[in-house]
């Protein structure tokens, strides 16, 4: 399932001056950054920094009070979430949003609904175009997505019966079924053990390398962020305090203060990567 290139010159996604308020509380204040085609961009920041609010605004669940979102060079700030999904913005959620009473396969199939052409009458009687689309959809998902994410053994299992790590993988599969140009992952490895985290990191790298999908993710696992990302955007209290290459962001004094309150770059490095070999930790 190769995603067709957008054909747009410059950034694939541009966020400019996004401001979002809930009553008197500003969740975002003048946020701006760009996502380049074929890149992995990470949005990081302390708890409450506004990361999920930013994702919800980009994907259309929240409407900003100021600023704009441009995708493939077109302003989509006022488009509803389903229209954005149909254009190529696919996302997963911080809290698993699967239909627990349905199978893995049926949950993944729901990700393609924005692209189906079946009318109500065809769907009601399951005939003609509806039957053909269903067969094509099932074949594509089973042969591509399910095989790619190594979940063939659970494709007919109820989602409710799966362990947490596999549920997160199914959510990623449903987002991929949307045929995204940008895959937005909200904390894809939250709550996972080390083996599950390494598997998810591998899938993220592979979806970029093999399918040409651009990735925008929010993540708290700083080791994974630094290892995978081409560009890192740091939020604190709804504002961008730093952005750039991982090594550059890691050394930024504002980032050190946001995460630690005090300390030095060495403290932040240990937070991101753990202690160096042979280093004693007090």
C-alpha atoms as an extended CHARMM CRD file, in Angstrom:
* protein
*
       282  EXT
         1         1  UNK       CA              0.0000000000        0.0000000000        0.0000000000  PROA      1               0.0000000000
         2         2  UNK       CA              2.3160000000        2.7480000000       -1.1900000000  PROA      2               0.0000000000
         3         3  UNK       CA              1.0110000000        6.1910000000       -0.3650000000  PROA      3               0.0000000000
         4         4  UNK       CA              1.1020000000        8.5150000000       -3.3580000000  PROA      4               0.0000000000
         5         5  UNK       CA              3.3150000000       11.5760000000       -2.9330000000  PROA      5               0.0000000000
         6         6  UNK       CA              1.4560000000       14.8120000000       -2.2930000000  PROA      6               0.0000000000
         7         7  UNK       CA              3.1450000000       16.7230000000       -5.1040000000  PROA      7               0.0000000000
         8         8  UNK       CA              3.3650000000       19.7880000000       -2.8640000000  PROA      8               0.0000000000
         9         9  UNK       CA              6.6580000000       21.6470000000       -2.6980000000  PROA      9               0.0000000000
        10        10  UNK       CA              8.0500000000       22.3910000000        0.7320000000  PROA      10              0.0000000000
        11        11  UNK       CA              6.6090000000       21.1030000000        4.0240000000  PROA      11              0.0000000000
        12        12  UNK       CA              3.8480000000       18.5030000000        4.0200000000  PROA      12              0.0000000000
        13        13  UNK       CA              2.2820000000       20.0350000000        7.1230000000  PROA      13              0.0000000000
        14        14  UNK       CA              2.5990000000       23.6260000000        8.3660000000  PROA      14              0.0000000000
        15        15  UNK       CA              1.3180000000       24.7860000000       11.7340000000  PROA      15              0.0000000000
        16        16  UNK       CA              1.3840000000       28.5760000000       12.0950000000  PROA      16              0.0000000000
        17        17  UNK       CA              0.4810000000       30.5830000000       15.1900000000  PROA      17              0.0000000000
        18        18  UNK       CA             -2.0030000000       28.0570000000       16.6070000000  PROA      18              0.0000000000
        19        19  UNK       CA             -3.7810000000       29.3760000000       19.6760000000  PROA      19              0.0000000000
        20        20  UNK       CA             -6.3760000000       27.3750000000       21.6130000000  PROA      20              0.0000000000
        21        21  UNK       CA             -8.1720000000       28.3510000000       24.8180000000  PROA      21              0.0000000000
        22        22  UNK       CA            -10.6270000000       26.5870000000       27.1190000000  PROA      22              0.0000000000
        23        23  UNK       CA            -12.3830000000       29.3450000000       29.0150000000  PROA      23              0.0000000000
        24        24  UNK       CA             -9.6130000000       31.4130000000       30.5570000000  PROA      24              0.0000000000
        25        25  UNK       CA             -6.9620000000       28.7160000000       30.1360000000  PROA      25              0.0000000000
        26        26  UNK       CA             -4.7060000000       28.8020000000       27.0970000000  PROA      26              0.0000000000
        27        27  UNK       CA             -3.7860000000       25.2970000000       25.9900000000  PROA      27              0.0000000000
        28        28  UNK       CA             -1.7910000000       26.5450000000       22.9750000000  PROA      28              0.0000000000
        29        29  UNK       CA             -0.2580000000       29.9390000000       22.3630000000  PROA      29              0.0000000000
        30        30  UNK       CA              1.1710000000       30.8140000000       18.9440000000  PROA      30              0.0000000000
        31        31  UNK       CA              2.4670000000       27.3180000000       18.1720000000  PROA      31              0.0000000000
        32        32  UNK       CA              4.2780000000       26.9910000000       14.8700000000  PROA      32              0.0000000000
        33        33  UNK       CA              6.4180000000       24.3410000000       13.1630000000  PROA      33              0.0000000000
        34        34  UNK       CA              6.6660000000       22.4120000000        9.8880000000  PROA      34              0.0000000000
        35        35  UNK       CA              6.7630000000       18.7100000000        9.0380000000  PROA      35              0.0000000000
        36        36  UNK       CA              8.8680000000       17.7550000000        6.0350000000  PROA      36              0.0000000000
        37        37  UNK       CA              7.8310000000       14.9160000000        3.6730000000  PROA      37              0.0000000000
        38        38  UNK       CA              9.3260000000       11.5710000000        4.6470000000  PROA      38              0.0000000000
        39        39  UNK       CA             10.4250000000       12.7480000000        8.0840000000  PROA      39              0.0000000000
        40        40  UNK       CA              9.7470000000       11.5940000000       11.6250000000  PROA      40              0.0000000000
        41        41  UNK       CA              8.8620000000       14.6090000000       13.7620000000  PROA      41              0.0000000000
        42        42  UNK       CA              8.3370000000       14.2980000000       17.5200000000  PROA      42              0.0000000000
        43        43  UNK       CA              6.4460000000       16.6720000000       19.7930000000  PROA      43              0.0000000000
        44        44  UNK       CA              7.6420000000       16.4370000000       23.3850000000  PROA      44              0.0000000000
        45        45  UNK       CA              7.1590000000       18.3320000000       26.6240000000  PROA      45              0.0000000000
        46        46  UNK       CA              6.2770000000       17.8980000000       30.2910000000  PROA      46              0.0000000000
        47        47  UNK       CA              2.8070000000       16.7380000000       31.3330000000  PROA      47              0.0000000000
        48        48  UNK       CA              0.2410000000       19.4310000000       30.5850000000  PROA      48              0.0000000000
        49        49  UNK       CA              2.4150000000       21.1170000000       27.9680000000  PROA      49              0.0000000000
        50        50  UNK       CA             -0.3680000000       21.0000000000       25.3500000000  PROA      50              0.0000000000
        51        51  UNK       CA              0.8220000000       18.0940000000       23.1870000000  PROA      51              0.0000000000
        52        52  UNK       CA             -2.4960000000       16.2530000000       22.8440000000  PROA      52              0.0000000000
        53        53  UNK       CA             -4.3660000000       19.5640000000       22.4440000000  PROA      53              0.0000000000
        54        54  UNK       CA             -2.0350000000       20.2970000000       19.5370000000  PROA      54              0.0000000000
        55        55  UNK       CA             -2.7630000000       16.8850000000       17.9740000000  PROA      55              0.0000000000
        56        56  UNK       CA             -6.5060000000       17.3880000000       18.4090000000  PROA      56              0.0000000000
        57        57  UNK       CA             -6.2850000000       20.7840000000       16.7340000000  PROA      57              0.0000000000
        58        58  UNK       CA             -4.2400000000       19.5090000000       13.7900000000  PROA      58              0.0000000000
        59        59  UNK       CA             -6.5910000000       16.5710000000       13.2200000000  PROA      59              0.0000000000
        60        60  UNK       CA             -9.7460000000       18.6960000000       13.4930000000  PROA      60              0.0000000000
        61        61  UNK       CA            -11.2460000000       17.7020000000       16.8330000000  PROA      61              0.0000000000
        62        62  UNK       CA            -10.5920000000       21.1880000000       18.2350000000  PROA      62              0.0000000000
        63        63  UNK       CA            -10.9290000000       24.4800000000       16.3550000000  PROA      63              0.0000000000
        64        64  UNK       CA             -8.2540000000       27.0860000000       17.1660000000  PROA      64              0.0000000000
        65        65  UNK       CA             -9.0870000000       30.6440000000       18.1090000000  PROA      65              0.0000000000
        66        66  UNK       CA             -6.1550000000       31.8510000000       15.9840000000  PROA      66              0.0000000000
        67        67  UNK       CA             -3.5600000000       30.4780000000       13.6110000000  PROA      67              0.0000000000
        68        68  UNK       CA             -3.6980000000       28.0100000000       10.7290000000  PROA      68              0.0000000000
        69        69  UNK       CA             -2.9980000000       24.4350000000        9.6820000000  PROA      69              0.0000000000
        70        70  UNK       CA             -1.8350000000       23.8180000000        6.1030000000  PROA      70              0.0000000000
        71        71  UNK       CA             -1.5980000000       20.3460000000        4.5790000000  PROA      71              0.0000000000
        72        72  UNK       CA             -0.0090000000       19.8130000000        1.1620000000  PROA      72              0.0000000000
        73        73  UNK       CA             -0.0100000000       23.5970000000        0.7520000000  PROA      73              0.0000000000
        74        74  UNK       CA             -3.7750000000       23.9420000000        1.3930000000  PROA      74              0.0000000000
        75        75  UNK       CA             -5.4100000000       25.6100000000        4.3930000000  PROA      75              0.0000000000
        76        76  UNK       CA             -7.4260000000       22.9640000000        6.2970000000  PROA      76              0.0000000000
        77        77  UNK       CA             -7.9540000000       24.9680000000        9.5010000000  PROA      77              0.0000000000
        78        78  UNK       CA            -11.7430000000       24.9790000000        9.1350000000  PROA      78              0.0000000000
        79        79  UNK       CA            -12.1950000000       21.4800000000        7.7400000000  PROA      79              0.0000000000
        80        80  UNK       CA            -13.9130000000       18.9130000000       10.0040000000  PROA      80              0.0000000000
        81        81  UNK       CA            -11.9750000000       15.8830000000       11.2060000000  PROA      81              0.0000000000
        82        82  UNK       CA            -13.4830000000       13.3800000000        8.7010000000  PROA      82              0.0000000000
        83        83  UNK       CA            -12.4640000000       15.5880000000        5.7590000000  PROA      83              0.0000000000
        84        84  UNK       CA             -8.9160000000       15.8110000000        7.0880000000  PROA      84              0.0000000000
        85        85  UNK       CA             -8.7640000000       12.0440000000        7.4880000000  PROA      85              0.0000000000
        86        86  UNK       CA             -9.9220000000       11.5910000000        3.8880000000  PROA      86              0.0000000000
        87        87  UNK       CA             -7.1850000000       13.9790000000        2.7040000000  PROA      87              0.0000000000
        88        88  UNK       CA             -4.4620000000       11.9010000000        4.3620000000  PROA      88              0.0000000000
        89        89  UNK       CA             -4.1980000000       12.7140000000        8.0790000000  PROA      89              0.0000000000
        90        90  UNK       CA             -4.4380000000        9.4180000000        9.9690000000  PROA      90              0.0000000000
        91        91  UNK       CA             -4.0110000000        9.2330000000       13.7250000000  PROA      91              0.0000000000
        92        92  UNK       CA             -4.0270000000        7.0520000000       16.7990000000  PROA      92              0.0000000000
        93        93  UNK       CA             -5.0730000000        8.1960000000       20.2730000000  PROA      93              0.0000000000
        94        94  UNK       CA             -3.3810000000        8.5690000000       23.6480000000  PROA      94              0.0000000000
        95        95  UNK       CA             -6.1160000000        6.4900000000       25.2640000000  PROA      95              0.0000000000
        96        96  UNK       CA             -6.9780000000        3.4260000000       23.2230000000  PROA      96              0.0000000000
        97        97  UNK       CA            -10.1130000000        4.1760000000       21.1760000000  PROA      97              0.0000000000
        98        98  UNK       CA            -10.8650000000        0.7590000000       19.6980000000  PROA      98              0.0000000000
        99        99  UNK       CA            -14.2940000000       -0.8870000000       19.6110000000  PROA      99              0.0000000000
       100       100  UNK       CA            -13.7280000000       -3.5410000000       22.2560000000  PROA      100             0.0000000000
       101       101  UNK       CA            -16.6710000000       -5.7300000000       21.2180000000  PROA      101             0.0000000000
       102       102  UNK       CA            -15.3710000000       -6.0960000000       17.6590000000  PROA      102             0.0000000000
       103       103  UNK       CA            -12.5810000000       -8.1990000000       16.1970000000  PROA      103             0.0000000000
       104       104  UNK       CA             -9.1520000000       -6.9250000000       15.2600000000  PROA      104             0.0000000000
       105       105  UNK       CA             -9.9740000000       -7.1740000000       11.5530000000  PROA      105             0.0000000000
       106       106  UNK       CA            -13.2670000000       -5.2780000000       11.8890000000  PROA      106             0.0000000000
       107       107  UNK       CA            -11.6040000000       -2.5000000000       13.8940000000  PROA      107             0.0000000000
       108       108  UNK       CA             -8.9410000000       -2.0690000000       11.2280000000  PROA      108             0.0000000000
       109       109  UNK       CA            -11.5210000000       -2.0440000000        8.4180000000  PROA      109             0.0000000000
       110       110  UNK       CA            -13.2220000000        0.9450000000       10.0330000000  PROA      110             0.0000000000
       111       111  UNK       CA            -10.1280000000        3.0070000000        9.2790000000  PROA      111             0.0000000000
       112       112  UNK       CA            -10.9080000000        2.8650000000        5.5520000000  PROA      112             0.0000000000
       113       113  UNK       CA            -14.4830000000        4.1660000000        5.7910000000  PROA      113             0.0000000000
       114       114  UNK       CA            -13.5810000000        7.6660000000        4.5980000000  PROA      114             0.0000000000
       115       115  UNK       CA            -12.4150000000        6.2570000000        1.2470000000  PROA      115             0.0000000000
       116       116  UNK       CA            -15.3260000000        3.8890000000        0.5070000000  PROA      116             0.0000000000
       117       117  UNK       CA            -17.7210000000        4.7620000000       -2.3300000000  PROA      117             0.0000000000
       118       118  UNK       CA            -20.5810000000        2.4250000000       -1.4250000000  PROA      118             0.0000000000
       119       119  UNK       CA            -23.9970000000        4.1050000000       -1.1860000000  PROA      119             0.0000000000
       120       120  UNK       CA            -26.6120000000        3.3650000000        1.4760000000  PROA      120             0.0000000000
       121       121  UNK       CA            -28.6720000000        1.0310000000       -0.7290000000  PROA      121             0.0000000000
       122       122  UNK       CA            -25.6470000000       -1.0680000000       -1.7450000000  PROA      122             0.0000000000
       123       123  UNK       CA            -24.5420000000       -1.3260000000        1.8660000000  PROA      123             0.0000000000
       124       124  UNK       CA            -28.0220000000       -2.2320000000        3.1120000000  PROA      124             0.0000000000
       125       125  UNK       CA            -28.4030000000       -5.2000000000        0.7710000000  PROA      125             0.0000000000
       126       126  UNK       CA            -24.6550000000       -5.9710000000        0.6010000000  PROA      126             0.0000000000
       127       127  UNK       CA            -24.6480000000       -6.2330000000       -3.1630000000  PROA      127             0.0000000000
       128       128  UNK       CA            -22.8010000000       -4.9280000000       -6.2040000000  PROA      128             0.0000000000
       129       129  UNK       CA            -20.2100000000       -2.2950000000       -5.3600000000  PROA      129             0.0000000000
       130       130  UNK       CA            -20.5430000000       -2.9280000000       -1.6030000000  PROA      130             0.0000000000
       131       131  UNK       CA            -19.5770000000       -6.5930000000       -2.0100000000  PROA      131             0.0000000000
       132       132  UNK       CA            -16.6290000000       -5.7710000000       -4.2810000000  PROA      132             0.0000000000
       133       133  UNK       CA            -15.3400000000       -3.0160000000       -2.0150000000  PROA      133             0.0000000000
       134       134  UNK       CA            -15.6020000000       -5.2730000000        1.0270000000  PROA      134             0.0000000000
       135       135  UNK       CA            -13.5900000000       -8.0180000000       -0.7030000000  PROA      135             0.0000000000
       136       136  UNK       CA            -10.9070000000       -5.5750000000       -1.8970000000  PROA      136             0.0000000000
       137       137  UNK       CA            -10.6950000000       -3.9070000000        1.4980000000  PROA      137             0.0000000000
       138       138  UNK       CA            -10.3460000000       -7.1790000000        3.3760000000  PROA      138             0.0000000000
       139       139  UNK       CA             -7.6590000000       -8.4520000000        0.9880000000  PROA      139             0.0000000000
       140       140  UNK       CA             -5.6410000000       -5.2490000000        1.2490000000  PROA      140             0.0000000000
       141       141  UNK       CA             -5.7950000000       -5.1600000000        5.0440000000  PROA      141             0.0000000000
       142       142  UNK       CA             -4.9640000000       -8.8390000000        5.5190000000  PROA      142             0.0000000000
       143       143  UNK       CA             -2.1890000000       -8.9800000000        2.9280000000  PROA      143             0.0000000000
       144       144  UNK       CA             -0.6030000000       -5.6100000000        3.7190000000  PROA      144             0.0000000000
       145       145  UNK       CA             -1.3480000000       -4.0900000000        7.0920000000  PROA      145             0.0000000000
       146       146  UNK       CA             -1.9230000000       -7.1980000000        9.1960000000  PROA      146             0.0000000000
       147       147  UNK       CA              1.1110000000       -8.9340000000        7.7400000000  PROA      147             0.0000000000
       148       148  UNK       CA              3.2340000000       -5.7780000000        8.0750000000  PROA      148             0.0000000000
       149       149  UNK       CA              2.4200000000       -5.3500000000       11.7770000000  PROA      149             0.0000000000
       150       150  UNK       CA              2.7450000000       -9.0880000000       12.4910000000  PROA      150             0.0000000000
       151       151  UNK       CA             -0.7630000000       -9.5230000000       13.9220000000  PROA      151             0.0000000000
       152       152  UNK       CA             -2.0350000000      -12.2800000000       11.6330000000  PROA      152             0.0000000000
       153       153  UNK       CA             -2.4520000000      -14.6310000000       14.6020000000  PROA      153             0.0000000000
       154       154  UNK       CA             -4.9880000000      -12.3140000000       16.2870000000  PROA      154             0.0000000000
       155       155  UNK       CA             -6.9180000000      -10.9440000000       13.3060000000  PROA      155             0.0000000000
       156       156  UNK       CA            -10.1640000000      -12.7020000000       14.3380000000  PROA      156             0.0000000000
       157       157  UNK       CA             -9.7030000000      -12.1460000000       18.0860000000  PROA      157             0.0000000000
       158       158  UNK       CA            -11.8730000000       -9.7570000000       20.0680000000  PROA      158             0.0000000000
       159       159  UNK       CA             -9.9690000000       -6.5630000000       20.8620000000  PROA      159             0.0000000000
       160       160  UNK       CA            -11.1410000000       -6.7450000000       24.4780000000  PROA      160             0.0000000000
       161       161  UNK       CA             -9.2230000000      -10.0100000000       24.9520000000  PROA      161             0.0000000000
       162       162  UNK       CA             -5.8720000000       -8.5970000000       23.8140000000  PROA      162             0.0000000000
       163       163  UNK       CA             -3.0490000000       -7.3680000000       26.0330000000  PROA      163             0.0000000000
       164       164  UNK       CA             -2.4030000000       -3.6330000000       26.0520000000  PROA      164             0.0000000000
       165       165  UNK       CA              0.6340000000       -3.7220000000       23.7520000000  PROA      165             0.0000000000
       166       166  UNK       CA             -1.2510000000       -5.5430000000       21.0000000000  PROA      166             0.0000000000
       167       167  UNK       CA             -4.2000000000       -3.1730000000       21.3160000000  PROA      167             0.0000000000
       168       168  UNK       CA             -1.8250000000       -0.2670000000       20.6470000000  PROA      168             0.0000000000
       169       169  UNK       CA             -0.5630000000       -2.0960000000       17.5580000000  PROA      169             0.0000000000
       170       170  UNK       CA             -4.1430000000       -2.6110000000       16.3370000000  PROA      170             0.0000000000
       171       171  UNK       CA             -4.7720000000        1.1170000000       16.7470000000  PROA      171             0.0000000000
       172       172  UNK       CA             -1.7520000000        1.8390000000       14.5950000000  PROA      172             0.0000000000
       173       173  UNK       CA             -3.1150000000       -0.6440000000       12.0230000000  PROA      173             0.0000000000
       174       174  UNK       CA             -6.4530000000        1.1740000000       11.9230000000  PROA      174             0.0000000000
       175       175  UNK       CA             -4.6490000000        4.4890000000       11.3770000000  PROA      175             0.0000000000
       176       176  UNK       CA             -2.6610000000        2.9270000000        8.5130000000  PROA      176             0.0000000000
       177       177  UNK       CA             -5.9190000000        1.6870000000        6.9730000000  PROA      177             0.0000000000
       178       178  UNK       CA             -6.8070000000        5.3680000000        6.4620000000  PROA      178             0.0000000000
       179       179  UNK       CA             -4.0510000000        5.4330000000        3.7970000000  PROA      179             0.0000000000
       180       180  UNK       CA             -2.3970000000        8.4510000000        5.4450000000  PROA      180             0.0000000000
       181       181  UNK       CA              0.2760000000       10.6900000000        4.0410000000  PROA      181             0.0000000000
       182       182  UNK       CA              0.9690000000       11.7310000000        7.6310000000  PROA      182             0.0000000000
       183       183  UNK       CA              0.6090000000        9.1520000000       10.3960000000  PROA      183             0.0000000000
       184       184  UNK       CA             -0.0630000000       10.9490000000       13.7010000000  PROA      184             0.0000000000
       185       185  UNK       CA              0.7720000000        8.7770000000       16.7110000000  PROA      185             0.0000000000
       186       186  UNK       CA             -0.2160000000       10.0080000000       20.1640000000  PROA      186             0.0000000000
       187       187  UNK       CA              2.0770000000        8.2640000000       22.6800000000  PROA      187             0.0000000000
       188       188  UNK       CA              2.4710000000        5.0460000000       20.6520000000  PROA      188             0.0000000000
       189       189  UNK       CA              4.5690000000        3.2460000000       23.3110000000  PROA      189             0.0000000000
       190       190  UNK       CA              2.9610000000        4.5760000000       26.5080000000  PROA      190             0.0000000000
       191       191  UNK       CA              2.6050000000        1.7620000000       29.0350000000  PROA      191             0.0000000000
       192       192  UNK       CA              4.6110000000       -0.7400000000       26.9760000000  PROA      192             0.0000000000
       193       193  UNK       CA              7.4700000000       -2.8980000000       28.2000000000  PROA      193             0.0000000000
       194       194  UNK       CA             10.8990000000       -2.6770000000       26.5780000000  PROA      194             0.0000000000
       195       195  UNK       CA             10.2920000000       -5.4680000000       24.0310000000  PROA      195             0.0000000000
       196       196  UNK       CA              6.9610000000       -3.9740000000       22.9460000000  PROA      196             0.0000000000
       197       197  UNK       CA              8.5680000000       -0.5350000000       22.6670000000  PROA      197             0.0000000000
       198       198  UNK       CA             11.3550000000       -1.8600000000       20.4590000000  PROA      198             0.0000000000
       199       199  UNK       CA              8.8050000000       -3.5830000000       18.2080000000  PROA      199             0.0000000000
       200       200  UNK       CA              6.7620000000       -0.3840000000       17.8380000000  PROA      200             0.0000000000
       201       201  UNK       CA              9.8980000000        1.6490000000       17.0950000000  PROA      201             0.0000000000
       202       202  UNK       CA             10.7730000000       -0.8210000000       14.3520000000  PROA      202             0.0000000000
       203       203  UNK       CA              7.2890000000       -0.5490000000       12.8290000000  PROA      203             0.0000000000
       204       204  UNK       CA              7.4670000000        3.2610000000       12.8400000000  PROA      204             0.0000000000
       205       205  UNK       CA             10.8030000000        3.2090000000       11.0280000000  PROA      205             0.0000000000
       206       206  UNK       CA              9.5330000000        0.6130000000        8.5490000000  PROA      206             0.0000000000
       207       207  UNK       CA              6.3240000000        2.4730000000        7.7100000000  PROA      207             0.0000000000
       208       208  UNK       CA              8.4410000000        5.4690000000        6.7850000000  PROA      208             0.0000000000
       209       209  UNK       CA             11.0470000000        3.4630000000        4.8540000000  PROA      209             0.0000000000
       210       210  UNK       CA              8.7700000000        0.9580000000        3.0680000000  PROA      210             0.0000000000
       211       211  UNK       CA              5.5350000000        2.9140000000        2.6040000000  PROA      211             0.0000000000
       212       212  UNK       CA              6.8750000000        6.4520000000        2.3770000000  PROA      212             0.0000000000
       213       213  UNK       CA              4.5810000000        7.6680000000        5.1710000000  PROA      213             0.0000000000
       214       214  UNK       CA              5.5650000000       10.7950000000        7.1000000000  PROA      214             0.0000000000
       215       215  UNK       CA              5.2800000000       10.4090000000       10.8860000000  PROA      215             0.0000000000
       216       216  UNK       CA              4.2960000000       13.0090000000       13.4950000000  PROA      216             0.0000000000
       217       217  UNK       CA              4.2780000000       11.6510000000       17.0360000000  PROA      217             0.0000000000
       218       218  UNK       CA              3.8130000000       12.7070000000       20.6360000000  PROA      218             0.0000000000
       219       219  UNK       CA              5.8930000000       10.5680000000       22.9580000000  PROA      219             0.0000000000
       220       220  UNK       CA              7.3050000000       10.5610000000       26.4940000000  PROA      220             0.0000000000
       221       221  UNK       CA              9.9280000000        7.8530000000       25.8940000000  PROA      221             0.0000000000
       222       222  UNK       CA             12.8420000000       10.2030000000       25.3060000000  PROA      222             0.0000000000
       223       223  UNK       CA             15.2660000000        7.4800000000       24.3070000000  PROA      223             0.0000000000
       224       224  UNK       CA             12.9410000000        6.4610000000       21.4740000000  PROA      224             0.0000000000
       225       225  UNK       CA             12.3600000000       10.0910000000       20.4700000000  PROA      225             0.0000000000
       226       226  UNK       CA             16.0700000000       10.8180000000       20.2140000000  PROA      226             0.0000000000
       227       227  UNK       CA             16.7910000000        7.5940000000       18.3160000000  PROA      227             0.0000000000
       228       228  UNK       CA             13.9820000000        7.8550000000       15.7440000000  PROA      228             0.0000000000
       229       229  UNK       CA             13.2850000000       11.5310000000       15.1330000000  PROA      229             0.0000000000
       230       230  UNK       CA             14.6370000000       13.8220000000       12.4340000000  PROA      230             0.0000000000
       231       231  UNK       CA             13.0820000000       16.8950000000       14.0540000000  PROA      231             0.0000000000
       232       232  UNK       CA             11.8950000000       17.5350000000       17.6280000000  PROA      232             0.0000000000
       233       233  UNK       CA              9.4450000000       20.2200000000       18.7590000000  PROA      233             0.0000000000
       234       234  UNK       CA              9.3670000000       20.9960000000       22.5040000000  PROA      234             0.0000000000
       235       235  UNK       CA              6.2300000000       22.4440000000       24.1120000000  PROA      235             0.0000000000
       236       236  UNK       CA              5.9020000000       23.9160000000       27.5910000000  PROA      236             0.0000000000
       237       237  UNK       CA              2.7270000000       25.5850000000       28.8790000000  PROA      237             0.0000000000
       238       238  UNK       CA              1.3350000000       25.6000000000       25.3410000000  PROA      238             0.0000000000
       239       239  UNK       CA              4.2960000000       27.3680000000       23.7330000000  PROA      239             0.0000000000
       240       240  UNK       CA              7.1640000000       26.1260000000       21.5610000000  PROA      240             0.0000000000
       241       241  UNK       CA             10.3200000000       26.6360000000       23.6190000000  PROA      241             0.0000000000
       242       242  UNK       CA             12.7250000000       24.8260000000       21.2650000000  PROA      242             0.0000000000
       243       243  UNK       CA             12.8340000000       22.8590000000       18.0330000000  PROA      243             0.0000000000
       244       244  UNK       CA             15.4770000000       21.3170000000       15.8270000000  PROA      244             0.0000000000
       245       245  UNK       CA             17.5620000000       18.1750000000       15.4940000000  PROA      245             0.0000000000
       246       246  UNK       CA             17.4460000000       15.8170000000       18.5150000000  PROA      246             0.0000000000
       247       247  UNK       CA             21.0160000000       16.5610000000       19.6350000000  PROA      247             0.0000000000
       248       248  UNK       CA             20.3930000000       20.2990000000       19.3750000000  PROA      248             0.0000000000
       249       249  UNK       CA             17.1730000000       20.1670000000       21.4040000000  PROA      249             0.0000000000
       250       250  UNK       CA             18.7500000000       17.9550000000       24.0390000000  PROA      250             0.0000000000
       251       251  UNK       CA             21.3530000000       20.6630000000       24.7980000000  PROA      251             0.0000000000
       252       252  UNK       CA             18.9160000000       23.6000000000       24.8550000000  PROA      252             0.0000000000
       253       253  UNK       CA             18.8950000000       25.3380000000       28.2860000000  PROA      253             0.0000000000
       254       254  UNK       CA             15.1450000000       26.0420000000       28.0340000000  PROA      254             0.0000000000
       255       255  UNK       CA             14.4650000000       22.3290000000       27.5440000000  PROA      255             0.0000000000
       256       256  UNK       CA             16.6570000000       21.4690000000       30.5320000000  PROA      256             0.0000000000
       257       257  UNK       CA             14.7070000000       23.9080000000       32.7170000000  PROA      257             0.0000000000
       258       258  UNK       CA             11.3300000000       22.6910000000       31.4480000000  PROA      258             0.0000000000
       259       259  UNK       CA             12.0970000000       19.0740000000       32.2700000000  PROA      259             0.0000000000
       260       260  UNK       CA             14.2340000000       19.4410000000       35.3680000000  PROA      260             0.0000000000
       261       261  UNK       CA             13.6100000000       22.8820000000       36.8160000000  PROA      261             0.0000000000
       262       262  UNK       CA             17.3500000000       22.9280000000       37.4830000000  PROA      262             0.0000000000
       263       263  UNK       CA             20.3150000000       20.7650000000       36.6030000000  PROA      263             0.0000000000
       264       264  UNK       CA             22.5330000000       20.4990000000       33.5920000000  PROA      264             0.0000000000
       265       265  UNK       CA             22.7480000000       18.9110000000       30.1620000000  PROA      265             0.0000000000
       266       266  UNK       CA             24.2570000000       15.7910000000       31.6950000000  PROA      266             0.0000000000
       267       267  UNK       CA             21.1500000000       15.3520000000       33.8680000000  PROA      267             0.0000000000
       268       268  UNK       CA             18.9260000000       15.6950000000       30.8170000000  PROA      268             0.0000000000
       269       269  UNK       CA             21.0230000000       13.2370000000       28.8240000000  PROA      269             0.0000000000
       270       270  UNK       CA             20.5680000000       10.6660000000       31.5820000000  PROA      270             0.0000000000
       271       271  UNK       CA             16.8170000000       11.3210000000       31.5510000000  PROA      271             0.0000000000
       272       272  UNK       CA             16.6760000000       10.7870000000       27.8080000000  PROA      272             0.0000000000
       273       273  UNK       CA             19.0870000000        7.8740000000       27.4400000000  PROA      273             0.0000000000
       274       274  UNK       CA             19.7820000000        6.5130000000       30.9270000000  PROA      274             0.0000000000
       275       275  UNK       CA             23.2000000000        6.5000000000       32.6350000000  PROA      275             0.0000000000
       276       276  UNK       CA             26.2810000000        5.9640000000       30.5040000000  PROA      276             0.0000000000
       277       277  UNK       CA             28.1490000000        2.6670000000       30.7470000000  PROA      277             0.0000000000
       278       278  UNK       CA             30.0200000000        2.5400000000       34.0450000000  PROA      278             0.0000000000
       279       279  UNK       CA             28.4080000000        5.7440000000       35.3330000000  PROA      279             0.0000000000
       280       280  UNK       CA             27.3660000000        5.7230000000       38.9720000000  PROA      280             0.0000000000
       281       281  UNK       CA             23.9500000000        7.0870000000       39.8040000000  PROA      281             0.0000000000
       282       282  UNK       CA             23.5030000000        8.6380000000       43.2400000000  PROA      282             0.0000000000
